Amino acid sequence: MRALISVSDKTGVVDFAKNLKALGWEVIATGGTMKLLRESGVEVLNISDVTGFPEICDGRVKTLHPAVHGGLLARRDVEEHVEALRANGIEFIDLVCVNLYPFRQTIAKEGVTLAEAIENIDIGGPSMLRSAAKNFRDVTVVCDPADYAAILDEMRAEGNTSVETRLRLSAKAYTHTAEYDSMIATYMRAQAGLPEKLFLDFDLVQSLRYGENPHQTAKFYRSAEEVPFSLAHARQLNGKELSYNNIQDANAALNIVREFDEPFCVGLKHMNPCGAAVGRDVVEAWTKAYEADKVSIFGGIVAVNREVTREAAERMKPIFLEIIMAPKFSEGALEVLCTKKNLRLLEVDMTRSDVHPMQYVSVNGGLLAQELDVETKRIEASMTVTKARPDAAQLRDLEFAWRIVKHVKSNAIVVVKGGQTLGVGAGQMNRIGSAEIALKEAQAKGATEGLVMASDGFFPFDDCVTLAAANGVAAIVQPGGSIRDEDSIRKADETGVAMLFTGMRHFKH
């Protein structure tokens, strides 16, 4: 039995080769792999001894030879194939261990040139993987160091890998080359100025019981690259399987949490925040968020940006919640919350990052792609366009409200006081309707003065200002940009309301 090893990622390859030798395999190697194995005391054949031809063109040509691909592709059960190898002095190759030049890492480097990228396009590696994968009934193909141990265990127990194992490894090899080729194609099309083609690389996490409704099927996938604030890469510590709607809602909650550095908690229902607050610590943030809307949070999702303590857990436990997400849960918190067997507890990486993740939304026969809306302007007094100006406390509330309203379905209005949402008007067909809902909620809580209001879009008329002023709103933040902005400014001046224009909108459809 003969194995050909040629790897860029040399993790574990020495031990793998040594164990193959111990099992009686002859090992062939190329270039740097051969050098490493020989220096490590592994007896190996040089690929040139097999092909009878030297490596040429700076190593670009070394395995593209009939002695390699004939040895891989010949079917052992077809006499004509066996005879052809015999007539040409070619021996079978029964295992190929290959991983590819680091193209992804190369193009990720700052200032990389096209010439450098091209030199990291592997030709022989994908060819050997594809040949071996095609002939999986006779050849074991290995492209992932994580498979070394299991392959060796099976060989020790059975003498060789099974056909079932080889089929699985074949599929894995084709996936590896497909992902590699899509990376190269994307890069080269960009260099050539050709229209972009989008290749998506997502792995199945789980098949879901159903989709948005019970008659719809659904699956959950995750990107190969881990990113912060990602439910796809979260660690579930307790509770039953996530549903399609759980995943949608939890993702929306995480996008809101991303906005805040100070201790923060949000309760979310049907993709909209139903209560959100900042506090001195996680306990105060939870308490204020819960009290912001005790009704809507029932059966909702909670996300915090601090470790959940035992005290916080004891306050959360009596409330029926679907999910609690946090960067960490204390041992005491887990003791309290894990007694509720269906409550999903998710530990999520909330590390800050400058990366702007892409957001994909399917439409019939197409796909929309955009950068996730992670930029939020800081609210400053200099944005004031009225005679009245916000005081320091109002400015803090305007900042809080502005960061919340961008995550409420448009048309969106949020009413805030003391770092706590008091009213949320979401998804109405006109802005005055959203304002009426938000202000009615605030009034129901007895909040009648010193409120601030945030709007995700400009006011096309002065009616929202009139309504706000009549219901205790002292300051408003909105994008501005309407041809009738002066009407709203005039009304604000008449009623003594401070109004700020950010120049940036955050629609959420």
ZASEKOL-418666 format. One record per residue (C-alpha): x, z, y; residue in one letter. Coordinates in nm, 3 decimals, decimal comma. Layout:
BEGIN
X	Z	Y	A
...
END
This chain:
BEGIN
0,000	0,000	0,000	M
0,133	-0,096	0,341	R
0,047	0,035	0,687	A
0,129	-0,126	1,022	L
0,159	0,117	1,313	I
0,189	0,007	1,677	S
0,055	0,253	1,934	V
0,076	0,315	2,308	S
-0,074	0,665	2,280	D
0,169	0,830	2,042	K
-0,025	1,155	2,006	T
0,002	1,271	1,643	G
0,151	0,942	1,521	V
0,469	1,095	1,377	V
0,277	1,335	1,154	D
0,036	1,058	1,057	F
0,322	0,830	0,951	A
0,501	1,111	0,765	K
0,186	1,191	0,569	N
0,131	0,824	0,484	L
0,486	0,809	0,350	K
0,424	1,123	0,147	A
0,122	0,950	-0,008	L
0,342	0,657	-0,112	G
0,263	0,413	0,167	W
0,519	0,172	0,311	E
0,515	0,186	0,691	V
0,581	-0,106	0,927	I
0,622	-0,043	1,299	A
0,694	-0,222	1,624	T
0,907	-0,158	1,933	G
0,870	0,187	2,081	G
0,666	0,314	1,787	T
0,941	0,215	1,542	M
1,205	0,381	1,760	K
1,007	0,708	1,779	L
0,936	0,717	1,406	L
1,297	0,648	1,309	R
1,421	0,914	1,552	E
1,174	1,153	1,389	S
1,314	1,086	1,043	G
1,044	0,848	0,919	V
1,170	0,549	0,722	E
0,997	0,239	0,857	V
1,027	-0,139	0,838	L
1,078	-0,335	1,159	N
0,797	-0,586	1,218	I
1,062	-0,859	1,248	S
1,169	-0,790	0,888	D
0,811	-0,865	0,783	V
0,758	-1,178	0,993	T
1,113	-1,312	0,963	G
1,091	-1,380	1,334	F
1,229	-1,181	1,628	P
1,025	-1,029	1,905	E
1,033	-1,276	2,196	I
0,916	-1,309	2,557	C
0,998	-0,947	2,641	D
0,790	-0,826	2,347	G
0,483	-1,030	2,440	R
0,506	-1,201	2,100	V
0,581	-0,986	1,798	K
0,271	-0,941	1,579	T
0,100	-1,277	1,643	L
0,220	-1,421	1,314	H
0,067	-1,535	0,980	P
0,267	-1,269	0,797	A
0,065	-1,010	0,991	V
-0,276	-1,169	1,024	H
-0,268	-1,329	0,681	G
-0,187	-0,988	0,534	G
-0,483	-0,840	0,721	L
-0,747	-1,110	0,688	L
-0,697	-1,225	0,328	A
-0,982	-1,113	0,103	R
-0,858	-0,947	-0,212	R
-1,161	-1,071	-0,408	D
-1,109	-1,441	-0,324	V
-0,850	-1,603	-0,550	E
-0,777	-1,882	-0,301	E
-0,684	-1,621	-0,037	H
-0,461	-1,431	-0,276	V
-0,291	-1,752	-0,389	E
-0,234	-1,864	-0,027	A
-0,053	-1,537	0,049	L
0,151	-1,564	-0,271	R
0,251	-1,924	-0,192	A
0,366	-1,827	0,158	N
0,543	-1,505	0,066	G
0,298	-1,285	0,255	I
0,207	-0,934	0,141	E
-0,119	-0,749	0,206	F
-0,141	-0,501	0,493	I
-0,388	-0,229	0,396	D
-0,401	-0,016	0,711	L
-0,355	-0,091	1,080	V
-0,304	0,192	1,329	C
-0,317	0,052	1,682	V
-0,420	0,171	2,026	N
-0,384	-0,044	2,332	L
-0,169	-0,070	2,643	Y
-0,291	0,171	2,915	P
-0,472	-0,085	3,131	F
-0,723	0,163	3,277	R
-0,449	0,406	3,381	Q
-0,243	0,123	3,529	T
-0,512	-0,020	3,758	I
-0,610	0,332	3,866	A
-0,268	0,381	4,026	K
-0,253	0,348	4,403	E
-0,086	0,024	4,512	G
-0,073	-0,136	4,166	V
0,006	-0,508	4,181	T
-0,160	-0,788	3,987	L
0,170	-0,850	3,805	A
0,185	-0,485	3,692	E
-0,175	-0,497	3,573	A
-0,119	-0,818	3,376	I
0,181	-0,670	3,193	E
-0,053	-0,398	3,068	N
-0,300	-0,641	2,914	I
-0,255	-0,603	2,539	D
-0,279	-0,922	2,331	I
-0,136	-0,841	1,989	G
-0,310	-0,503	1,968	G
-0,669	-0,627	2,004	P
-0,590	-0,918	1,772	S
-0,473	-0,684	1,496	M
-0,767	-0,449	1,547	L
-1,015	-0,735	1,524	R
-0,851	-0,886	1,217	S
-0,841	-0,554	1,035	A
-1,196	-0,466	1,145	A
-1,327	-0,800	1,019	K
-1,175	-0,735	0,677	N
-1,290	-0,372	0,658	F
-1,381	-0,407	0,289	R
-1,008	-0,409	0,216	D
-0,836	-0,276	0,530	V
-0,852	0,058	0,711	T
-0,838	0,018	1,090	V
-0,746	0,317	1,306	V
-0,762	0,314	1,688	C
-0,827	0,682	1,766	D
-0,574	0,963	1,698	P
-0,871	1,197	1,646	A
-0,937	1,016	1,314	D
-0,590	1,070	1,164	Y
-0,663	1,400	0,991	A
-0,992	1,292	0,829	A
-0,837	0,967	0,703	I
-0,546	1,153	0,545	L
-0,779	1,409	0,385	D
-0,985	1,131	0,229	E
-0,676	0,953	0,102	M
-0,546	1,271	-0,059	R
-0,879	1,335	-0,228	A
-0,975	0,980	-0,328	E
-0,654	0,778	-0,318	G
-0,781	0,564	-0,031	N
-1,055	0,553	0,230	T
-1,406	0,459	0,117	S
-1,581	0,137	0,218	V
-1,827	0,348	0,418	E
-1,542	0,506	0,614	T
-1,378	0,169	0,671	R
-1,706	0,024	0,803	L
-1,741	0,313	1,046	R
-1,380	0,268	1,162	L
-1,437	-0,107	1,194	S
-1,732	-0,051	1,428	A
-1,525	0,194	1,628	K
-1,242	-0,061	1,661	A
-1,476	-0,334	1,786	Y
-1,620	-0,090	2,039	T
-1,267	-0,006	2,154	H
-1,172	-0,371	2,206	T
-1,506	-0,450	2,376	A
-1,457	-0,168	2,627	E
-1,097	-0,278	2,684	Y
-1,193	-0,641	2,741	D
-1,474	-0,547	2,981	S
-1,226	-0,347	3,192	M
-0,989	-0,643	3,208	I
-1,269	-0,890	3,283	A
-1,399	-0,673	3,570	T
-1,052	-0,639	3,722	Y
-0,955	-1,004	3,682	M
-1,286	-1,134	3,822	R
-1,227	-0,920	4,131	A
-0,873	-1,054	4,168	Q
-0,998	-1,412	4,132	A
-1,285	-1,365	4,377	G
-1,548	-1,447	4,116	L
-1,899	-1,297	4,133	P
-1,903	-0,947	3,993	E
-2,041	-0,878	3,647	K
-2,141	-0,521	3,567	L
-2,030	-0,383	3,231	F
-2,172	-0,038	3,155	L
-2,004	0,203	2,915	D
-2,231	0,488	2,805	F
-2,239	0,687	2,482	D
-2,559	0,811	2,319	L
-2,610	1,184	2,365	V
-2,940	1,208	2,182	Q
-3,264	1,033	2,103	S
-3,543	1,213	2,286	L
-3,876	1,310	2,134	R
-4,048	1,082	2,385	Y
-4,008	0,947	2,737	G
-4,190	1,023	3,058	E
-4,513	1,021	2,854	N
-4,567	1,083	2,480	P
-4,635	0,714	2,403	H
-4,293	0,608	2,541	Q
-3,967	0,614	2,344	T
-3,650	0,731	2,520	A
-3,279	0,800	2,473	K
-3,019	0,989	2,675	F
-2,672	0,840	2,734	Y
-2,364	0,969	2,914	R
-2,069	0,798	3,080	S
-1,733	0,810	2,908	A
-1,577	0,967	3,217	E
-1,673	1,326	3,292	E
-1,796	1,393	3,646	V
-1,899	1,719	3,817	P
-2,263	1,814	3,871	F
-2,350	1,616	3,558	S
-2,620	1,720	3,316	L
-2,483	1,465	3,069	A
-2,162	1,667	3,038	H
-2,318	2,014	3,065	A
-2,292	2,278	2,792	R
-2,623	2,408	2,661	Q
-2,602	2,778	2,575	L
-2,962	2,848	2,474	N
-3,304	2,695	2,435	G
-3,475	2,396	2,282	K
-3,388	2,030	2,318	E
-3,413	1,874	2,664	L
-3,694	1,630	2,732	S
-3,686	1,310	2,940	Y
-3,860	1,483	3,231	N
-3,634	1,790	3,200	N
-3,331	1,565	3,238	I
-3,472	1,386	3,543	Q
-3,566	1,711	3,714	D
-3,242	1,888	3,626	A
-3,040	1,598	3,768	N
-3,237	1,617	4,094	A
-3,170	1,992	4,114	A
-2,797	1,942	4,064	L
-2,785	1,690	4,347	N
-2,936	1,951	4,578	I
-2,693	2,222	4,464	V
-2,406	1,985	4,546	R
-2,496	2,020	4,916	E
-2,408	2,389	4,949	F
-2,090	2,597	4,947	D
-2,251	2,936	5,023	E
-2,454	3,116	4,752	P
-2,759	2,894	4,697	F
-3,058	2,864	4,466	C
-3,318	2,593	4,427	V
-3,637	2,584	4,224	G
-3,749	2,232	4,141	L
-4,065	2,073	4,008	K
-4,140	1,704	3,954	H
-3,819	1,588	4,127	M
-3,889	1,787	4,447	N
-3,762	2,130	4,557	P
-4,045	2,383	4,559	C
-3,829	2,667	4,690	G
-3,470	2,681	4,811	A
-3,260	2,942	4,988	A
-2,913	3,062	5,073	V
-2,820	3,427	5,045	G
-2,538	3,681	5,048	R
-2,511	3,645	4,670	D
-2,691	3,484	4,378	V
-2,949	3,764	4,358	V
-3,059	3,726	4,719	E
-3,054	3,344	4,697	A
-3,278	3,356	4,384	W
-3,514	3,611	4,537	T
-3,565	3,409	4,855	K
-3,604	3,080	4,664	A
-3,864	3,234	4,432	Y
-4,057	3,392	4,719	E
-4,058	3,057	4,901	A
-4,316	2,928	4,649	D
-4,411	3,164	4,367	K
-4,684	2,929	4,242	V
-4,502	2,595	4,212	S
-4,191	2,736	4,046	I
-4,398	2,825	3,735	F
-4,262	2,605	3,456	G
-3,994	2,471	3,687	G
-3,618	2,432	3,686	I
-3,371	2,659	3,865	V
-3,015	2,579	3,968	A
-2,764	2,810	4,135	V
-2,405	2,749	4,247	N
-2,273	3,092	4,149	R
-2,235	3,279	3,820	E
-2,566	3,419	3,702	V
-2,520	3,797	3,680	T
-2,717	4,043	3,469	R
-2,907	4,155	3,781	E
-3,002	3,796	3,867	A
-3,101	3,731	3,505	A
-3,327	4,036	3,495	E
-3,510	3,906	3,804	R
-3,543	3,555	3,659	M
-3,653	3,660	3,311	K
-4,018	3,753	3,388	P
-4,083	3,406	3,534	I
-4,170	3,115	3,304	F
-3,889	2,864	3,363	L
-3,788	2,555	3,168	E
-3,418	2,549	3,260	I
-3,161	2,760	3,444	I
-2,836	2,586	3,545	M
-2,522	2,751	3,679	A
-2,145	2,709	3,672	P
-2,130	3,021	3,453	K
-2,345	3,294	3,297	F
-2,207	3,645	3,257	S
-2,224	3,809	2,915	E
-2,487	4,045	3,051	G
-2,695	3,754	3,180	A
-2,683	3,585	2,839	L
-2,793	3,908	2,669	E
-3,097	3,916	2,897	V
-3,193	3,548	2,900	L
-3,117	3,448	2,541	C
-3,404	3,669	2,426	T
-3,627	3,384	2,549	K
-3,557	3,137	2,269	K
-3,706	2,831	2,443	N
-3,539	2,886	2,782	L
-3,267	2,628	2,826	R
-2,947	2,766	2,978	L
-2,700	2,501	3,094	L
-2,345	2,564	3,210	E
-2,252	2,283	3,451	V
-1,918	2,192	3,608	D
-1,973	2,226	3,984	M
-1,619	2,143	4,093	T
-1,602	1,975	4,433	R
-1,488	1,611	4,430	S
-1,442	1,330	4,684	D
-1,562	1,074	4,429	V
-1,887	0,898	4,513	H
-2,059	0,843	4,177	P
-2,264	0,528	4,126	M
-2,639	0,556	4,078	Q
-2,824	0,302	3,862	Y
-3,198	0,236	3,867	V
-3,360	-0,020	3,639	S
-3,622	-0,265	3,760	V
-3,802	-0,522	3,548	N
-3,534	-0,771	3,446	G
-3,269	-0,619	3,673	G
-3,068	-0,322	3,786	L
-3,008	-0,162	4,124	L
-2,672	0,006	4,184	A
-2,570	0,218	4,480	Q
-2,333	0,501	4,565	E
-2,499	0,839	4,524	L
-2,599	0,979	4,863	D
-2,344	1,259	4,886	V
-2,254	1,236	5,256	E
-2,447	1,462	5,490	T
-2,373	1,496	5,859	K
-2,312	1,848	5,979	R
-2,574	1,948	6,237	I
-2,423	2,021	6,578	E
-2,572	2,126	6,912	A
-2,431	1,807	7,066	S
-2,699	1,611	6,875	M
-2,969	1,766	7,097	T
-3,174	1,508	7,293	V
-3,417	1,748	7,465	T
-3,400	1,996	7,751	K
-3,446	2,287	7,510	A
-3,146	2,358	7,289	R
-3,138	2,542	6,956	P
-2,985	2,887	6,940	D
-2,722	2,976	6,676	A
-2,976	3,095	6,416	A
-3,190	2,788	6,462	Q
-2,884	2,565	6,432	L
-2,801	2,724	6,096	R
-3,159	2,669	5,979	D
-3,155	2,308	6,098	L
-2,839	2,250	5,895	E
-3,003	2,405	5,588	F
-3,326	2,209	5,636	A
-3,137	1,880	5,685	W
-2,952	1,925	5,355	R
-3,277	1,998	5,171	I
-3,494	1,724	5,320	V
-3,262	1,446	5,200	K
-3,358	1,539	4,842	H
-3,736	1,543	4,898	V
-3,933	1,230	4,813	K
-4,009	1,021	5,123	S
-4,194	1,058	5,349	N
-4,043	1,405	5,362	A
-4,083	1,705	5,593	I
-3,929	2,047	5,533	V
-4,005	2,365	5,729	V
-3,746	2,644	5,721	V
-3,671	2,988	5,861	K
-3,391	3,231	5,779	G
-3,219	3,001	5,528	G
-3,537	2,968	5,320	Q
-3,783	2,684	5,270	T
-4,134	2,783	5,379	L
-4,304	2,447	5,345	G
-4,220	2,116	5,176	V
-4,422	1,801	5,240	G
-4,321	1,530	4,993	A
-4,403	1,173	4,906	G
-4,686	1,108	5,148	Q
-4,772	0,757	5,267	M
-4,741	0,867	5,631	N
-4,518	1,123	5,798	R
-4,793	1,323	5,967	I
-4,944	1,387	5,621	G
-4,614	1,538	5,500	S
-4,589	1,747	5,817	A
-4,941	1,881	5,770	E
-4,865	1,988	5,411	I
-4,536	2,159	5,501	A
-4,680	2,343	5,799	L
-4,990	2,451	5,608	K
-4,764	2,605	5,340	E
-4,564	2,789	5,607	A
-4,880	2,916	5,773	Q
-5,008	3,044	5,437	A
-4,696	3,261	5,415	K
-4,765	3,406	5,760	G
-4,479	3,215	5,925	A
-4,609	3,124	6,270	T
-4,308	3,124	6,502	E
-3,937	3,050	6,517	G
-3,959	2,779	6,250	L
-3,743	2,469	6,229	V
-3,847	2,133	6,088	M
-3,646	1,852	5,930	A
-3,766	1,495	5,873	S
-3,591	1,241	5,651	D
-3,697	0,954	5,880	G
-3,769	0,904	6,248	F
-4,106	0,980	6,412	F
-4,290	0,657	6,495	P
-4,528	0,853	6,720	F
-4,530	1,186	6,898	D
-4,801	1,331	6,667	D
-4,552	1,516	6,442	C
-4,398	1,688	6,745	V
-4,742	1,785	6,874	T
-4,840	1,931	6,534	L
-4,508	2,112	6,495	A
-4,521	2,271	6,839	A
-4,876	2,395	6,774	A
-4,767	2,564	6,452	N
-4,464	2,767	6,556	G
-4,182	2,512	6,523	V
-3,906	2,578	6,777	A
-3,657	2,307	6,673	A
-3,666	1,973	6,492	I
-3,394	1,759	6,335	V
-3,457	1,395	6,254	Q
-3,255	1,071	6,235	P
-3,392	0,910	6,553	G
-3,395	0,534	6,585	G
-3,762	0,458	6,652	S
-3,850	0,221	6,935	I
-4,077	0,505	7,048	R
-3,818	0,786	7,036	D
-3,881	0,855	7,405	E
-4,243	0,947	7,329	D
-4,127	1,216	7,084	S
-3,859	1,342	7,323	I
-4,110	1,362	7,609	R
-4,357	1,555	7,393	K
-4,083	1,794	7,278	A
-3,985	1,859	7,640	D
-4,349	1,924	7,732	E
-4,387	2,178	7,451	T
-4,044	2,342	7,480	G
-3,926	2,227	7,135	V
-3,556	2,150	7,080	A
-3,498	1,821	6,902	M
-3,179	1,680	6,750	L
-3,105	1,322	6,642	F
-2,849	1,280	6,362	T
-2,826	0,901	6,361	G
-2,831	0,912	5,980	M
-3,135	0,887	5,755	R
-3,183	0,997	5,392	H
-3,480	0,817	5,239	F
-3,553	0,903	4,878	K
-3,797	0,674	4,700	H
END
